[in-house]
Amino acid sequence: MTATSHDGRRRAILAFDCATTRVVVATGSPDGRIDGVTSWPAGYRHGETLLPTIGRFLGEQNIRRSRLAGIVVGTGPGAFTGLRVGLATAKGLAHGLGQPLVGIATGEALLRAATAAGVVDDGTPVLLLPAGPADRIVVRPGIAPELLVAGTDPELAVGEVLVAIDLVGRAPAEAVERGETARTGLGAALIALGAARLAAGDVDDLARLVPEYVTLPRGVRAEGGEVAWSRDRR
């Protein structure tokens, strides 16, 4: 964990992401500068660990919840359980505190983090994420995520550099290394992107903000921009 202690009166933004195998929680100023970040392996206990850790983290930085100016949450693509818990927590905090909520695509934030970390030099980052045990997801700047079925590899154009997250053994080692470096900047990217949208008044509706699924989990269907639950009747 890295953090800068507040005096308890400054306004702050809270951001967190549960889309990858590491949960990231960060705080920053309303002008988009990060001042604290913590991260831990997600495991299968998002619901037990996320909210208590946020509370401890804010306390360690002397940030009162009443001084939060907005909530920023990563929307994926990524693990279904993590995204579900992350968005539910973000909505609960935003509603309870009466603060605006902004959803930022985790892929967009990781692409920004990769560029900021210098892992792609002057190239264009292409993000590779897992989608279940065999499939993968490709994310390019400004383009909707694309599903790669098992056995297919991304076709890289000249100048594109692969950045892989959570794909040890399923992507080139140098791409995985770039991904780990990029992930260390995820908190800062969420704060910067979220602060810009908050400043512009571009906030999300709590009822309509949903995860960015490339493939929907079993028992879930998309309806009118929202995700609706359905029972598996097989």
Secondary structure, 3 states (H helix, E strand, C coil): CEECCCCCCCCEEEEEECCCCEEEEEEECCCCCEEEEEEEECCCCHHHHHHHHHHHHHHHCCCCHHHEEEEEEECCCCCHHHHHHHHHHHHHHHHHHCCCEEEECHHHHHHHHHHHHCCCCCCEEEEEEEECCCEEEEECCCCCCEEECCCCCCCCCCCEEEEECCCECCECHHHHHHHHHHHCCHHHHHHHHHHHHHHCCCCCCCCCCCCCCCCCCCCEEEECCEEEECCCCC
